[in-house]
Amino acid sequence: MPRKPSPYANRTAVRQAVENAKAAGLTVGGIEVSPSGTVRVLDASVLTQATTTDLFAQLEAKGML
């Protein structure tokens, strides 16, 4: 019996999405691949803003850890 294809996006689709984002001037900070096959390219500036609001990072910056 043949193997069922994966619903996730393949390597070529991910690579193409990253290349297209770079060509559009986006600084790639990460990618998300969902089980439905959706590929999201995340901008590096958005990721740094989201991670600095982390409670652990805030407490560590204040020297409370």
N, C-alpha and C positions, 0 to 999 in steps of 0.2 A: 504494500500500500504506500503511495507517495506521501511525502511529508507535507503537512499543511503550511502554507506560507504565513509568515509572521505578520500581524497587523501593524507592527511598528514600522516606522520609516527606515529605509535601508541606508547604508553608508553613503551612497551616491546622493541621495536626497538631502541628507544632512550637510554633506560637503558643498553641494550646490547652493543651499540656503545660506551657508556661511559666506561663500564667495560672493553671492549676490548682495548680502548685507554690507560686506567690505566695499564692494564696487559702488554702493549707494552712499558711502562715507560714514558708515556706522562703525564704531569701535566695539568689536565683539568681546563681551565679557563672560558669556556663557550661552548654553543652549538648553532647551527643554524638548524632550521627545515624549509624546503621549501615546498611550496604547491605540488611539484612533489613527495614528499616523501623522498627526500634526507636529510640525517642527517650529519652535519659536526661538528666534535669535534674540538674546538679551544684550542691551547696550551696557557697556562698562560703567558709564556714569550713573545709570539707574541702580546698578548693583551696589555701588559704593554707598549711595544714599540709603538704600534699604538695609544694608548690613550695619551701618553706624547707629541705627535706631534700636539695635538689639540690646536687651536689658543687660546681658553679660558684658558687652562692650562698654556700655555706659558705666556700670559699676567698676569695671576694671580701669577705665579712664579716670575715675574719681579716686582710685586707690582704695576702694572699699573691699577688694577681694584679696 
